[in-house]
Structure formats: structure tokens, C-alpha cells
Amino acid sequence: MDAVTVTDLVVDRGRRRVLPGLSFAVPAGQVTGLLGPSGSGKTTLMRALVGVQQVRSGEVTVLGERAGSPALRSRVGYVSRVARGNCTPGLPQNRA
């Protein structure tokens, strides 16, 4: 079973198409990284995986559940910021 399956995912942000028909699968137990330049859609994809990003079309399943479903929300967490920034507000990066 695949842990993550994305099929023909299309996401628009305003007039810009951020994800133009993305498809991939991540097998259960596999460690996978997501790399790309700023503005390439990494955060948008992560938001789509947990069901908080509106998608134009396509399908996203995680652990066999549709993204955003109540069953998935009880099993998956998502933090969109670097934890250090949340724990050390006001400190410069070189002091955190």
C-alpha cells in the first residue's frame, strides 16, 4: 500500500497555476524529501496533502484516506513553520 498517492493534482493560487497536474506515489515505509526553489509549490503541495489547500482537480490520498477527511485529520499533524521560530520569538537567528 502507498502511504501517499497524488493523481493529476492541479492547484491554482489566484491566476497562477502552482501545481499543473502532479502525480506521484510514496510507498509505505519509504522516507521521501521534497526539494525545490522558493515559489515552486512545496508548501502548496504539503497543504494539499493534509487537506487545507483548495484544489482545482485531482485526487490526494494519505494512508488510504482522502486528504482532509475526518479520519485522516485524527491521524496526521501539520506544522507550517520552523519550530525554533515558535520557541524563540524575538531572538535573532544566530542566538536561537
DSSP file (Angstrom, degrees, kcal/mol; ACC not computed):
  #  RESIDUE AA STRUCTURE BP1 BP2  ACC     N-H-->O    O-->H-N    N-H-->O    O-->H-N    TCO  KAPPA ALPHA  PHI   PSI    X-CA   Y-CA   Z-CA
    1    1 A M              0   0    0      0, 0.0    27,-1.8     0, 0.0     2,-0.3   0.000 360.0 360.0 360.0 140.6    0.0    0.0    0.0
    2    2 A D  E     -A   27   0A   0     25,-0.2    62,-0.3     1,-0.1     3,-0.1  -0.664 360.0-150.7 -83.0 139.8    1.2    3.5   -0.8
    3    3 A A  E    S+     0   0A   0     23,-2.2    60,-3.4    -2,-0.3     2,-0.4   0.859  87.3  21.8 -73.7 -37.1    1.3    6.0    2.2
    4    4 A V  E     -AB  26  62A   0     22,-1.6    22,-2.7    58,-0.2     2,-0.4  -0.998  65.5-179.2-134.6 133.7    0.7    8.9   -0.2
    5    5 A T  E     -AB  25  61A   0     56,-2.6    56,-2.6    -2,-0.4     2,-0.5  -0.986   1.1-177.5-133.6 125.3   -0.9    8.9   -3.6
    6    6 A V  E     -AB  24  60A   0     18,-3.1    18,-2.1    -2,-0.4     2,-0.5  -0.989   6.0-172.8-122.1 126.3   -1.3   12.1   -5.7
    7    7 A T  E     - B   0  59A   0     52,-2.8    52,-2.3    -2,-0.5    16,-0.2  -0.964  65.1 -29.8-127.9 116.9   -3.1   11.8   -9.1
    8    8 A D  E    S-     0   0A   0     -2,-0.5     2,-0.4    13,-0.3    15,-0.2   0.845  78.7-172.7  51.0  43.8   -3.4   14.6  -11.6
    9    9 A L  E     -A   22   0A   0     13,-2.9    13,-2.3    49,-0.2    12,-1.8  -0.547   7.8-176.7 -75.1 123.3   -3.3   17.3   -8.9
   10   10 A V  E     +AB  20  57A   0     47,-2.7    46,-2.4    -2,-0.4    47,-1.4  -0.987   3.6 176.1-121.8 125.3   -4.0   20.8  -10.1
   11   11 A V  E     -A   19   0A   0      8,-1.8     7,-2.1    -2,-0.5     8,-1.9  -0.997   8.8-166.0-131.7 130.0   -3.8   23.8   -7.7
   12   12 A D  E     -A   17   0A   0     -2,-0.4     2,-0.5     5,-0.3     5,-0.2  -0.904   8.5-161.7-111.0 142.3   -4.2   27.5   -8.7
   13   13 A R  E >  S-A   16   0A   0      3,-3.1     3,-1.7    -2,-0.4     2,-0.3  -0.928  72.4 -49.5-120.2 103.1   -3.3   30.4   -6.4
   14   14 A G  T 3  S-     0   0    0     -2,-0.5    -2,-0.0     1,-0.3     0, 0.0  -0.574 122.7 -22.8  66.6-128.0   -5.2   33.4   -7.9
   15   15 A R  T 3  S+     0   0    0     -2,-0.3     2,-0.5    -3,-0.1    -1,-0.3   0.467 120.4  95.7 -91.1  -2.8   -4.4   33.4  -11.6
   16   16 A R  E <   -A   13   0A   0     -3,-1.7    -3,-3.1     1,-0.0     2,-0.8  -0.769  70.0-139.1 -96.0 129.2   -1.2   31.4  -11.2
   17   17 A R  E     +A   12   0A   0     -2,-0.5    -5,-0.3    -5,-0.2    -2,-0.1  -0.778  25.3 175.4 -84.1 112.4   -1.2   27.6  -11.7
   18   18 A V  E    S+     0   0A   0     -7,-2.1    -6,-0.2    -2,-0.8    -1,-0.2   0.885  72.4  28.7 -88.2 -43.9    1.1   26.4   -8.9
   19   19 A L  E    S-A   11   0A   0     -8,-1.9    -8,-1.8    25,-0.1     2,-0.9  -0.951  71.9-165.6-121.3 110.7    0.7   22.6   -9.4
   20   20 A P  E    S-A   10   0A   0      0, 0.0   -10,-0.2     0, 0.0   -11,-0.1  -0.421  70.8 -41.9 -99.4  59.8   -0.1   21.7  -13.0
   21   21 A G  E    S-     0   0A   0    -12,-1.8   -13,-0.3    -2,-0.9   -11,-0.2   0.903  76.4-172.1  91.2  45.4   -1.3   18.1  -12.9
   22   22 A L  E     +A    9   0A   0    -13,-2.3   -13,-2.9   -15,-0.1     2,-0.4  -0.513   6.0 179.1 -76.7 134.5    1.2   16.5  -10.5
   23   23 A S  E     +     0   0A   0     -2,-0.2     2,-0.3   -16,-0.2   -16,-0.2  -0.998  16.6 127.7-137.0 133.6    1.1   12.7  -10.0
   24   24 A F  E     -A    6   0A   0    -18,-2.1   -18,-3.1    -2,-0.4     2,-0.3  -0.965  34.8-140.9-168.5 167.3    3.3   10.5   -7.7
   25   25 A A  E     -A    5   0A   0     -2,-0.3   -20,-0.2   -20,-0.2    -2,-0.0  -0.994   3.3-155.0-138.1 145.4    3.1    7.8   -5.0
   26   26 A V  E     -A    4   0A   0    -22,-2.7   -23,-2.2    -2,-0.3   -22,-1.6  -0.973  24.7-131.8-119.1 114.2    5.2    7.3   -1.9
   27   27 A P  E >   -A    2   0A   0      0, 0.0     3,-1.8     0, 0.0   -25,-0.2  -0.305  34.5 -92.1 -63.5 147.6    5.3    3.7   -0.7
   28   28 A A  T 3  S+     0   0    0    -27,-1.8     3,-0.1     1,-0.2   -26,-0.0  -0.347 112.7  22.4 -57.8 137.0    4.6    3.0    2.9
   29   29 A G  T 3  S+     0   0    0      1,-0.3     2,-0.4    -3,-0.1    -1,-0.2   0.347  93.4 123.0  86.8  -5.6    7.8    2.9    5.0
   30   30 A Q    <   -     0   0    0     -3,-1.8     2,-0.5    -4,-0.0    -1,-0.3  -0.743  58.0-136.5 -92.2 135.3    9.8    5.0    2.5
   31   31 A V        -     0   0    0     -2,-0.4     2,-0.4    -3,-0.1    -3,-0.0  -0.786  29.4-176.7 -88.3 129.9   11.4    8.2    3.6
   32   32 A T        -     0   0    0     -2,-0.5     2,-0.3    -6,-0.1    -6,-0.0  -0.986  14.0-152.8-133.6 138.3   10.9   11.0    1.0
   33   33 A G        -     0   0    0     -2,-0.4     2,-0.5     2,-0.0    -2,-0.0  -0.762   7.6-145.5-106.8 156.5   12.1   14.5    0.8
   34   34 A L        +     0   0    0     -2,-0.3     2,-0.3     2,-0.0    -2,-0.0  -0.954  27.2 171.8-124.1 109.6   10.5   17.5   -1.0
   35   35 A L        +     0   0    0     -2,-0.5    -2,-0.0     7,-0.0     0, 0.0  -0.900  11.6 122.7-121.9 146.7   13.0   19.9   -2.5
   36   36 A G        -     0   0    0     -2,-0.3     3,-0.1     5,-0.0     5,-0.1  -0.891  55.1 -77.3 173.6 162.3   12.6   22.9   -4.8
   37   37 A P    >   -     0   0    0      0, 0.0     3,-1.8     0, 0.0     5,-0.3  -0.205  66.4 -72.4 -69.3 164.5   13.3   26.6   -5.2
   38   38 A S  T 3  S+     0   0    0      1,-0.3     0, 0.0     2,-0.1     0, 0.0  -0.318 121.8  20.3 -55.1 133.0   11.2   29.3   -3.5
   39   39 A G  T 3  S+     0   0    0     -3,-0.1    -1,-0.3     1,-0.0     0, 0.0   0.543  86.1 118.8  85.0   7.1    7.8   29.5   -5.1
   40   40 A S  S <  S-     0   0    0     -3,-1.8    -2,-0.1    -4,-0.1    -1,-0.0   0.555  89.7 -97.7 -86.5  -6.3    7.9   26.1   -6.7
   41   41 A G  S  > S+     0   0    0     -4,-0.2     4,-2.5    -5,-0.1     5,-0.2   0.580  80.2 131.5 107.2  11.1    4.8   24.8   -4.8
   42   42 A K  H  > S+     0   0    0     -5,-0.3     4,-2.3     2,-0.2     5,-0.2   0.952  80.9  40.5 -61.6 -51.1    6.3   22.8   -1.9
   43   43 A T  H  > S+     0   0    0      1,-0.2     4,-2.6     2,-0.2     5,-0.2   0.896 114.0  54.2 -65.9 -39.9    4.1   24.4    0.7
   44   44 A T  H  > S+     0   0    0      1,-0.2     4,-2.0     2,-0.2    -1,-0.2   0.912 109.2  48.7 -59.9 -42.9    1.1   24.3   -1.5
   45   45 A L  H  X S+     0   0    0     -4,-2.5     4,-2.3     2,-0.2    -2,-0.2   0.933 111.1  49.3 -62.9 -46.1    1.6   20.5   -2.0
   46   46 A M  H  X S+     0   0    0     -4,-2.3     4,-1.4     1,-0.2    -2,-0.2   0.901 110.6  50.7 -60.9 -40.5    2.0   19.9    1.7
   47   47 A R  H  X>S+     0   0    0     -4,-2.6     5,-2.3     1,-0.2     6,-1.1   0.874 110.2  50.1 -64.4 -36.9   -1.2   21.9    2.4
   48   48 A A  H ><5S+     0   0    0     -4,-2.0     3,-0.6     4,-0.2    -2,-0.2   0.876 105.3  57.8 -67.1 -37.5   -3.0   19.8   -0.3
   49   49 A L  H 3<5S+     0   0    0     -4,-2.3    19,-0.3     1,-0.2    -1,-0.2   0.846 112.2  39.8 -63.0 -34.0   -1.7   16.5    1.4
   50   50 A V  H 3<5S-     0   0    0     -4,-1.4    -1,-0.2    17,-0.2    -2,-0.2   0.453 116.7-112.7 -97.0  -0.1   -3.3   17.4    4.7
   51   51 A G  T <<5S+     0   0    0     -3,-0.6    -3,-0.2    -4,-0.5    -4,-0.1   0.674  87.4 109.2  86.0  17.6   -6.5   18.8    3.1
   52   52 A V      < +     0   0    0     -5,-2.3     2,-0.5    -6,-0.2    -4,-0.2   0.449  62.2  78.7-103.6  -1.2   -6.2   22.5    4.0
   53   53 A Q  S    S-     0   0    0     -6,-1.1     2,-0.3    -8,-0.1    -2,-0.1  -0.925  81.9-126.5-107.9 126.1   -5.4   23.7    0.4
   54   54 A Q        -     0   0    0     -2,-0.5     2,-0.4   -42,-0.1   -42,-0.2  -0.532  28.6-154.8 -68.5 132.1   -8.3   24.0   -2.1
   55   55 A V        -     0   0    0     -2,-0.3   -44,-0.2     1,-0.1     3,-0.1  -0.854  18.0-148.0-111.5 147.2   -7.5   22.0   -5.2
   56   56 A R  S    S-     0   0    0    -46,-2.4     2,-0.3    -2,-0.4   -45,-0.2   0.907  77.5 -25.9 -76.5 -43.9   -8.9   22.7   -8.7
   57   57 A S  E    S+B   10   0A   0    -47,-1.4   -47,-2.7   -49,-0.0    -1,-0.3  -0.974  91.7  68.5-161.6 169.4   -8.8   19.0   -9.7
   58   58 A G  E     -     0   0A   0     -2,-0.3     2,-0.4   -49,-0.2   -50,-0.2  -0.457  66.1 -87.2 105.8-179.6   -7.1   15.7   -9.0
   59   59 A E  E     -B    7   0A   0    -52,-2.3   -52,-2.8    -2,-0.2     2,-0.4  -0.992  27.2-171.3-136.2 139.2   -7.1   13.3   -6.1
   60   60 A V  E     +B    6   0A   0     -2,-0.4     7,-2.5   -54,-0.2     2,-0.4  -0.995   7.6 178.1-130.2 125.2   -4.9   13.1   -3.0
   61   61 A T  E     -BC   5  66A   0    -56,-2.6   -56,-2.6    -2,-0.4     2,-0.4  -0.987   6.8-171.2-127.0 141.7   -4.9   10.2   -0.5
   62   62 A V  E >  S-BC   4  65A   0      3,-2.8     3,-2.0    -2,-0.4   -58,-0.2  -0.997  77.5  -9.7-131.2 125.7   -2.8    9.7    2.6
   63   63 A L  T 3  S-     0   0    0    -60,-3.4   -60,-0.1    -2,-0.4   -59,-0.1   0.838 130.5 -56.0  54.5  35.2   -2.8    6.4    4.5
   64   64 A G  T 3  S+     0   0    0    -62,-0.3     2,-0.3   -61,-0.3    -1,-0.3   0.464 117.6 108.2  80.6   2.1   -5.7    5.3    2.4
   65   65 A E  E <  S-C   62   0A   0     -3,-2.0    -3,-2.8     4,-0.1    -1,-0.2  -0.863  76.8-104.9-113.9 146.4   -7.9    8.3    3.3
   66   66 A R  E >   -C   61   0A   0     -2,-0.3     3,-2.2    -5,-0.2     6,-0.3  -0.451  50.8 -93.4 -65.9 136.7   -8.9   11.2    1.2
   67   67 A A  T 3  S+     0   0    0     -7,-2.5   -17,-0.2     1,-0.3   -16,-0.2  -0.254 111.4  17.8 -53.7 132.2   -7.0   14.4    2.1
   68   68 A G  T 3  S+     0   0    0      1,-0.3    -1,-0.3   -19,-0.3   -17,-0.1   0.347  89.0 140.9  88.1  -6.0   -8.9   16.5    4.6
   69   69 A S    <>  -     0   0    0     -3,-2.2     4,-2.5     1,-0.1     3,-0.4  -0.358  63.2-119.3 -68.9 150.0  -11.2   13.7    5.7
   70   70 A P  H  > S+     0   0    0      0, 0.0     4,-1.4     0, 0.0    -1,-0.1   0.869 114.5  57.1 -56.6 -37.0  -12.1   13.5    9.4
   71   71 A A  H  4 S+     0   0    0      1,-0.2     4,-0.2     2,-0.2    -6,-0.0   0.882 110.7  43.2 -62.7 -37.5  -10.5   10.0    9.6
   72   72 A L  H >> S+     0   0    0     -3,-0.4     3,-2.1    -6,-0.3     4,-1.5   0.890 106.2  60.7 -75.4 -39.8   -7.2   11.4    8.3
   73   73 A R  H 3< S+     0   0    0     -4,-2.5    -1,-0.2     1,-0.3    -2,-0.2   0.815 101.2  55.1 -58.4 -30.3   -7.3   14.6   10.4
   74   74 A S  T 3< S+     0   0    0     -4,-1.4    -1,-0.3    -5,-0.2    -2,-0.2   0.593 116.0  37.8 -78.3  -8.8   -7.2   12.4   13.5
   75   75 A R  T <4 S+     0   0    0     -3,-2.1     2,-0.4    -4,-0.2    -2,-0.2   0.570 109.9  58.2-115.7 -14.5   -4.0   10.6   12.3
   76   76 A V     <  -     0   0    0     -4,-1.5     2,-0.3   -26,-0.1    -1,-0.1  -0.958  56.7-165.5-128.1 136.6   -1.9   13.3   10.7
   77   77 A G        -     0   0    0     -2,-0.4     2,-0.4    -3,-0.1    -3,-0.0  -0.843   3.2-163.7-115.9 158.3   -0.5   16.6   12.0
   78   78 A Y        -     0   0    0     -2,-0.3     2,-0.5   -28,-0.0    -2,-0.0  -0.969   8.0-174.8-145.6 124.3    1.0   19.5   10.1
   79   79 A V        -     0   0    0     -2,-0.4     4,-0.1     1,-0.1    -2,-0.0  -0.986   7.2-165.7-118.7 122.1    3.1   22.4   11.3
   80   80 A S        +     0   0    0     -2,-0.5     2,-0.3     2,-0.1    -1,-0.1   0.425  64.5  60.3 -92.9   2.4    3.8   25.0    8.7
   81   81 A R  S    S-     0   0    0      2,-0.0     2,-0.4     3,-0.0    -2,-0.0  -0.856  93.7 -91.9-125.1 162.1    6.7   26.9   10.4
   82   82 A V    >>  -     0   0    0     -2,-0.3     3,-0.9     1,-0.1     4,-0.8  -0.593  35.9-135.8 -69.3 128.3   10.1   26.0   11.7
   83   83 A A  H >> S+     0   0    0     -2,-0.4     4,-1.5     1,-0.3     3,-0.8   0.838 100.0  63.7 -58.4 -36.1    9.6   25.0   15.4
   84   84 A R  H 3> S+     0   0    0      1,-0.3     4,-1.5     2,-0.2    -1,-0.3   0.882  99.0  54.7 -58.3 -38.7   12.6   27.1   16.5
   85   85 A G  H <4 S+     0   0    0     -3,-0.9    -1,-0.3     1,-0.2    -2,-0.2   0.796 108.4  49.2 -65.1 -28.4   10.9   30.3   15.4
   86   86 A N  H << S+     0   0    0     -4,-0.8    -1,-0.2    -3,-0.8    -2,-0.2   0.765 113.8  45.6 -79.5 -26.4    7.9   29.4   17.5
   87   87 A C  H  < S+     0   0    0     -4,-1.5    -2,-0.2    -3,-0.2    -1,-0.2   0.654 118.0  39.6 -91.6 -17.7   10.0   28.7   20.6
   88   88 A T  S >< S-     0   0    0     -4,-1.5     3,-1.6    -5,-0.2    -1,-0.2  -0.379  74.9-180.0-130.1  55.5   12.3   31.7   20.5
   89   89 A P  T 3  S+     0   0    0      0, 0.0    -3,-0.1     0, 0.0    -4,-0.0  -0.324  71.2  14.1 -62.5 136.4   10.2   34.7   19.4
   90   90 A G  T 3  S+     0   0    0      1,-0.3    -5,-0.0    -5,-0.1    -2,-0.0   0.233  96.0 117.8  88.2 -14.1   12.2   37.9   19.2
   91   91 A L  S <  S-     0   0    0     -3,-1.6    -1,-0.3    -6,-0.1     5,-0.1  -0.664  70.3-112.3 -86.3 141.0   15.6   36.4   19.2
   92   92 A P    >>  -     0   0    0      0, 0.0     3,-2.0     0, 0.0     4,-0.9  -0.369  31.0-111.4 -63.8 152.2   17.9   36.8   16.2
   93   93 A Q  G >4 S+     0   0    0      1,-0.3     3,-0.6     2,-0.2    -2,-0.0   0.842 117.0  58.4 -55.8 -36.5   18.6   33.5   14.3
   94   94 A N  G 34 S+     0   0    0      1,-0.2    -1,-0.3     2,-0.1    -3,-0.0   0.608 111.5  42.0 -73.1  -8.4   22.2   33.4   15.4
   95   95 A R  G <4        0   0    0     -3,-2.0    -1,-0.2     1,-0.1    -2,-0.2   0.496 360.0 360.0-109.8  -9.2   21.1   33.5   19.1
   96   96 A A    <<        0   0    0     -4,-0.9    -2,-0.1    -3,-0.6    -3,-0.1   0.484 360.0 360.0 -77.6 360.0   18.2   31.0   18.9
